């Protein structure tokens, strides 16, 4: 088991849990021992509305014009090291398929050095909160492409996927963060806080 990978996933889960607790929500299917790592930075001036969700944009994130009409919005999460490119968070809805179908599609965009299918390497956790089901996943490996038709093939080693699928009363929202693992390691806690602060409106 990759101890560092487990630790970062643990931090993400803890970030979401703490955000939910601090905002007086009830959490189910969560391990109590996870609730001890971080506090949520909740600022009303950073509110953003995405469909029928309202969230709190973490400090340092930069909202951008979506590169595709399929995206509701996107954010740049800047690299703190000039050696690595910025990470990108894309937000979608109205994507076909089940939650597992979309997780599997994302996993197929990653190869593993040892040849083991990425689905077996990914960590997944489910939450039930305030009428929403939230599924988060965390995967590291060799990123091979965006998964869209006609997308150019790439091969980027030491990349990481952090993603969440949020099921509201009448819609699913997909939050997909991809970048070099060193960049995502820096932003992992704020990603957890962002997902944990999402609310239906």
NORMO-V193836 format. One record per residue. N is the residue number from 0. PSI is psi in radians with two decimals (* if undefined). OMEGA is omega in whole degrees, -180 to 180 (NA if undefined). Layout:
n=(N:N)
psi=(PSI:PSI)
omega=(OMEGA:OMEGA)
This chain:
n=(0:1:2:3:4:5:6:7:8:9:10:11:12:13:14:15:16:17:18:19:20:21:22:23:24:25:26:27:28:29:30:31:32:33:34:35:36:37:38:39:40:41:42:43:44:45:46:47:48:49:50:51:52:53:54:55:56:57:58:59:60:61:62:63:64:65:66:67:68:69:70:71:72:73:74:75:76:77:78:79:80:81:82:83:84:85:86:87:88:89:90:91:92:93:94:95:96:97:98:99:100:101:102:103:104:105:106:107:108:109:110:111:112:113:114:115:116:117:118:119:120:121:122:123:124:125:126:127:128:129:130:131:132:133:134:135:136:137:138:139:140:141:142:143:144:145:146:147:148:149:150:151:152:153:154:155:156:157:158:159:160:161:162:163:164:165:166:167:168:169:170:171:172:173:174:175:176:177:178:179:180:181:182:183:184:185:186:187:188:189:190:191:192:193:194:195:196:197:198:199:200)
psi=(2.39:1.85:-0.73:-0.71:-0.79:-0.72:-0.79:-0.67:-0.69:-0.71:-0.75:-0.84:-0.77:-0.66:-0.80:-0.81:-0.82:-0.69:-0.75:-0.75:-0.78:-0.37:0.37:0.78:2.79:2.29:2.39:2.78:0.63:2.46:2.17:-0.55:-0.20:-0.25:1.32:0.19:-0.80:2.83:2.71:2.40:1.61:1.99:2.12:-0.54:-0.21:0.25:2.51:2.52:2.23:1.82:-2.17:0.50:2.55:2.36:3.13:1.91:2.14:2.63:2.39:-0.35:2.52:2.01:2.39:2.86:2.25:2.43:-0.25:2.59:-0.25:-0.30:2.40:-0.69:3.03:2.77:2.53:2.26:1.78:2.48:2.46:0.04:2.18:-0.21:-0.39:2.56:2.80:2.65:2.81:2.28:2.10:2.47:2.24:2.87:-3.09:0.68:2.35:2.83:2.88:3.01:-0.80:-0.64:-0.77:-0.63:-0.79:-0.68:-0.72:-0.72:-0.60:-0.17:0.04:2.40:2.80:2.46:-0.63:0.01:-0.08:2.39:2.41:-0.51:-0.58:-0.33:-0.41:2.56:2.40:2.47:2.43:2.49:2.60:2.08:2.21:0.75:0.10:2.55:2.26:2.18:2.17:2.62:2.68:2.23:2.43:2.66:-2.67:1.95:2.26:0.00:2.92:-0.24:-0.01:2.65:2.38:0.16:2.44:2.53:2.38:3.00:1.66:1.94:2.75:0.68:2.87:2.53:2.20:2.22:2.70:2.46:2.10:2.07:1.91:-3.00:-0.68:0.26:2.65:2.47:2.46:2.14:1.98:1.94:2.17:2.45:3.13:2.50:-0.55:-0.59:-0.78:-0.50:-0.66:-0.68:0.04:-0.76:-0.77:-0.55:-0.78:-0.72:-0.73:-0.84:-0.70:-0.43:-0.07:2.44:2.55:2.53:*)
omega=(177:-174:-179:178:179:-179:-180:177:178:179:179:180:-180:178:179:-178:-178:177:-180:-179:-179:178:171:175:179:-178:174:179:-178:178:-179:-176:179:-169:-179:-169:-170:173:-180:175:-172:-175:-177:-178:-180:-179:174:177:177:-175:176:174:170:-177:-179:-176:-179:176:178:176:-179:178:-177:172:-178:179:-178:177:178:-177:174:176:175:-179:170:175:-169:173:177:-179:-177:-180:-174:176:176:173:-178:175:178:-179:-177:161:177:175:-180:176:179:174:-179:177:-177:174:-180:179:178:-179:-179:176:180:170:177:-178:-177:177:178:178:-177:179:180:-179:-173:173:-176:177:179:176:168:-173:172:179:-180:169:-180:175:177:177:-177:-177:173:178:-180:-179:-174:176:-175:177:179:177:178:178:179:177:177:176:-174:-178:178:176:-176:174:166:-176:176:172:-175:-179:176:-178:-175:-177:172:177:-174:-179:-172:-179:-179:176:177:-175:179:178:-179:174:180:-172:-174:-179:-179:175:178:178:-180:-180:-179:-179:-178:-180:172:176:NA)
